[in-house]
């Protein structure tokens, strides 16, 4: 029996992540994220990362996967309040576009702009 992670919650149209965003938590987060994006969306999706306390490359890959999922659904997405560890990891992996998006809270839409 799968147990849903407690690290992804929808409040007032914002998906908030908390705790670890790493290889141990990513599979469970991915499983529930499709449903949470459908339930917690408006014209845009904001993912609040301020309560993320640990991240590794699997967590970074999940953020990229969520960008792709949003694009397939014609949604715009932004990540806000990314921890410094996540910014450093994105830069170290030469994901400059994602690093800028995380650092500046930029929107990423189907055409690269907020609708």
QUIGI-V337835 format. One record per residue. N is the residue number from 0. RES is the residue in one small letter. PSI is psi in degrees with one decimal (NA if undefined). OMEGA is omega as a letter, one per 30 degrees, with the letter a starting at -180 (NA if undefined). Layout:
N/RES/PSI/OMEGA  N/RES/PSI/OMEGA
This chain:
0/x/126.6/l  1/x/138.2/l  2/x/128.3/a  3/x/139.5/l  4/x/150.4/l  5/x/1.5/a  6/x/3.0/a  7/x/111.2/a  8/x/148.2/l  9/x/124.4/l  10/x/121.2/l  11/x/44.0/l  12/x/9.3/l  13/x/129.0/l  14/x/119.4/a  15/x/128.9/l  16/x/144.1/l  17/x/154.3/l  18/x/-147.9/a  19/x/142.0/l  20/x/79.8/a  21/x/-174.7/a  22/x/-30.2/a  23/x/-30.4/a  24/x/-20.8/a  25/x/-45.0/a  26/x/-43.1/l  27/x/-39.8/l  28/x/-41.4/l  29/x/-40.6/a  30/x/-41.2/a  31/x/-13.2/a  32/x/-35.4/l  33/x/-47.3/l  34/x/-44.0/a  35/x/-38.5/l  36/x/-38.4/l  37/x/-39.6/a  38/x/-36.8/a  39/x/24.2/a  40/x/148.6/l  41/x/-142.5/l  42/x/-20.3/a  43/x/161.5/l  44/x/123.5/l  45/x/129.0/l  46/x/117.6/a  47/x/121.3/a  48/x/8.4/a  49/x/-25.7/a  50/x/8.7/l  51/x/123.0/a  52/x/-9.4/l  53/x/139.4/a  54/x/146.4/l  55/x/-171.0/a  56/x/-28.5/l  57/x/-39.4/l  58/x/-40.4/l  59/x/-42.9/l  60/x/-35.2/l  61/x/-40.0/l  62/x/-40.4/l  63/x/-42.0/l  64/x/-39.3/l  65/x/-35.5/l  66/x/-43.8/l  67/x/-41.6/l  68/x/-44.5/l  69/x/-41.6/l  70/x/-42.7/l  71/x/-30.7/a  72/x/6.9/a  73/x/39.6/l  74/x/159.0/l  75/x/144.4/a  76/x/149.3/l  77/x/149.5/l  78/x/133.1/l  79/x/153.7/l  80/x/46.0/l  81/x/135.9/l  82/x/153.8/a  83/x/-36.7/l  84/x/-37.4/l  85/x/-41.5/l  86/x/-43.8/l  87/x/-40.6/l  88/x/-42.1/l  89/x/-42.4/l  90/x/-43.2/a  91/x/-27.9/l  92/x/13.9/l  93/x/38.1/l  94/x/63.7/a  95/x/-39.7/a  96/x/-46.1/l  97/x/-39.3/l  98/x/-43.6/l  99/x/-41.2/l  100/x/-43.2/l  101/x/-44.3/a  102/x/-36.6/a  103/x/-1.3/a  104/x/30.3/a  105/x/152.1/l  106/x/144.5/l  107/x/113.7/a  108/x/-174.4/a  109/x/-33.1/l  110/x/15.2/l  111/x/0.7/a  112/x/157.0/l  113/x/135.2/a  114/x/NA/NA
